[in-house]
Amino acid sequence: MRLVDSHGHLQTRPFDPDRDAVLAAARVAGLARILVPGFDPRTSVDGIAFARAAGDVESSVGIHPHVAAEVDDAAWAALRPLADDPLAVAIGETGLDYDRGFSPRPAQLANLRRHLALAWETRKPLILHCRSRAGERDAQDELLAELAAAGVGSGDWRERLGDRPPAVLHSFSGPVDYGERALTMGCAISFSGLVFRAGEEASAEVARIVPADRLLVETDSPYLSPPGAPRRRNEPRWVEVTARWVAERRGEDPDALGEALVRAYDRFTGRA
Ligand SMILES: [Zn+2]
């Protein structure tokens, strides 16, 4: 079975002792594609360096909503040139997190808008993180409003990014109509081990309706271990657990789904 991990932070410290061995194990497990997203200045630099050393791995450049308030204009200006690196295939991860709220909401919104402008400028898709407070959908609704205000889903964006989706909702979580509206804007959706948690039942419904060419899976390593994976540290090879769950929801053969995932990944990253 060929697989992709559209979101695994292999450049981070938990992988310092055995990064190359983890990558080798992923390849043995069938991982044909891995995207290593940056989420702050340090991990954006390190992600590109890892992709360059590994070969056959992609990265991205961005500021997570958790640290939005820490990145001032000077830090953003320093980060900006990295987005032009061919190995940085996407902008993010960024987004909104009103659950933990480590940065004030105005800082998160300003950070998101910078990324939207950068995606437009570089013609690269966004990687979006979105978490609302428990039992609410405030972050999802505001994220959709921000995407709409920036024109995502319009003909202008389609012209700008060509065949590539304007964004991926990474580690999808949220109500079904949120997924539907993002799909209407042309976004891709990626599922992680989060789908196995209680309260994530809507994800099963959304997994059924995502068009195959915009469907992705991920680990969000080292986080979100699916059932069977070590809780202390998730790795790309465990993406198979989530991929099989998606195949079951869609009534598809896992191997055929794996091939479709590789095609969708190549479309998203512009590798196709
Ligand atoms: Zn992440």
Boltz pocket constraint, residues with backbone or C-beta under 6 A from the ligand:
constraints:
  - pocket:
      binder: B
      contacts: [[A, 7], [A, 9], [A, 37], [A, 39], [A, 93], [A, 220]]
      max_distance: 6.0
